């Protein structure tokens, strides 16, 4: 397998607010529906790992909505790690650990983050290659505790086809910049989840043509 992609180049748009906090409008828009899904499926106790935490807006909300879990945010960008910690401090939630660096496309990271009750990743799979996405899911399956829950959110193809003109254009733009990345097909993601030792629990249509996949490690 090739070396993991440098995710700094695909970490997404965010605005500075005059402090260490970064603000992504998309994160502000989608956190409500994401939190609803996670609150419904979250285990009653344990650890939660957020992959590619980005600005930190998500974990600041999730820790409040799901207070029974101890949240570990992660990212690959040092500026975003600072932003995550700033959002966590501003939230006042005591169940958020200091953000740590993690490239989840790297094989073996599950050994560093074992026995997770919940793992969540948003808006990342379309920014990495198929090989990297499969590595991420394989490692997530290993990192989960028995009955642990995996949640994936983002834009995906349905049966290999984009569901809107805007999605088709964005997918084409991503592939024009890097042919290895772009939207993944929903059925492929389900196959990768199952081949990583997890059972598919639910596939949910989300606002703005996004999807949430929920899976569970059976043992």
N, C-alpha and C positions, 0 to 999 in steps of 0.2 A: 504494500500500500504506500502511496506517496505521502509526503509530509503533510500534516494538517494545514488547511487554508489559514491565512492570516485574516482573522475576522475583524481586525481593526478597519479594514477597507469596506466592510459591508455592515457596519453596526447601526446605520440608520440616521435619520435627521433628528437633531435636537437643538433647542435654543438655550442660550445661557440666560440666567435670571439675575445676574449680578453677584452671585455667590457660587459655591461649588455645585449648587443644584442645576441640573439640566432639565429642560422641559420639552417633551415630545407631544405635540397635539394628538397624534394617533393613540398614544398610550392613555391620555386623558379620556378619549372617546371610547376605547374598548375595554377599559378595566371593569366597568360595571357588569357587563355580560359575562366576562371571564370570571369575575369573583362569584357571580351567581352559580356558575357551573361548578367551580371548585368547592364552594361552601356546601353544595349538595353532595358531592362525592368524597369530600375530605375524610380521612380516618379520624377517630376520636382522640388520638394521642400520637405523639412521636415527632419525627423530624421532617421538615420540608425543604427541598432543594429547588431553587429557582435557577434555571440555566439561562444565560444571556439576559441578565436583569436590566441591562440598558440604563435608563436614567434613574431607576429606582422608584418611579411612580407606582408601579404595580405592587411591589412587595410592601410598600407603605400602607396600601389599602388592604392587601390580602392578610397581612398580619393582624389587622383589626377585625376583619370579617371571619378569620379562622384562628382565634386566639389560642386554641388548644395545641397548636403545632409550633415548634421552634424553627424559625425560618432562617435558611442560609442562602443569601443572595450571592450571585457570582457574575463575572464578566471577564472579558479579555483586555479591556481598555482601562488604563489607570484613571483617566478623567471620569469615566463612568463609574468606576468603583468609588471615587470620591463623591460623586453625585448620589449614588445609592446610599452611602452612609449619611449624607446630608438630609436626604428625604426621610431616612429611618429616624434620625434624630428629631426632625421636625414633626414626625408623626406622633412621637411620644410613646410608641409601642415598645415594650420591654422584651418582646419575643422575636426580635430581629438581631441575628449575629452580625458582626462586622463583615462586610463584603470581602470575598476572596477571589483571586484570579483562577479562572477555569476555562480552558478550551475544550469544550465537550465533543469536538470532532477527533480528539486524540484518544487512541486506544489505551486502555488501562486506567482511565480516570475513576472508574467505579471503585477501585481499591482504596482510593483516597476519600470517598464519600459513601461508605457502606450503610446498609440498614435504613434506607430512607422510607418513610411512610408515604411521602408524596413527592413527586418530581413534576415540575411544570416548565414548559418552554413555549414561548410565544414569538411568532414572526421571525423565525430563524431558518426553517427548512428550505424555503425558497431562495435563500442567500448562500447556501452551501451545495456541494455536489451530492449526487446519489450515494457515492461511496462514503462520504462524510456523514450524510444523514443516517445511513445504515449503521455506521459505527456509533453514532450518538444513541440510536435506539437500542442497539445491542448492549452498550455500556449502561444505559438507563435500566434495562431489564435486570442486569447484574447488581446494580446499586440499590434497587428496591428491596425492602424487607418483604417477607411473605405477606400476601394480601395488600402490599403497597400499591399505590395508584399512580399512573402516569397520565399527564394531561398535555396535549399538544394543541396549539392554536395558531391559525394563520390562514393565508390564502392558498388554495389548492385547485388543481384541475378536477373536473368530474368526468370520469371515464375518459381521461386524457384530453378533455376539451375545456377551455376557459368559459366561464358562465357570463361574462360581460365583455364589452369592447375594451373597457379600461383595464381589466385583468389581462386580456390578450395582449394589449399594448405594453403593459408593464412586464409581462413574461418575456415578450420579444425583446424589450430593451435590456433586461437582465442577461438574456442569452447572447445578445449582440456584444455585450461587454465581456462576457465570460460564458462560453458554450456549455460549461460543466454545471452551471447553476440554473435557477429558474423554478417555476412552480412544479411541485411533485403531484402525481395523480393520486386521488383518494384511495383507489384500490391497491396501488403500490404501497402506500403508507400502512394500510391494514395488513398486507402481506409481511412487511418488515416488522411490524409490531408482533405478529404471531410467530414469526421465525425467531424473534428475540426472546421467546419463552413467556410472553404475556398473552392474556385473554382480552379480546376486545369487549368492552362493556357498553359503549355508546358512541355514536357519531351524531353530532349536533350541528345543524345549520345555524350560523351566527350572523349578526348584522354585517353589512357591507360585503356579502358574498364570502365570508370566512367560514371555517369549520373548526369545531373542537372535537378531538378524538380523546376518548377516555378508555384507559386500559388498566388491567390489574395483573400483578404477578401472583399466580395461584399458590406457589409454594416456594 
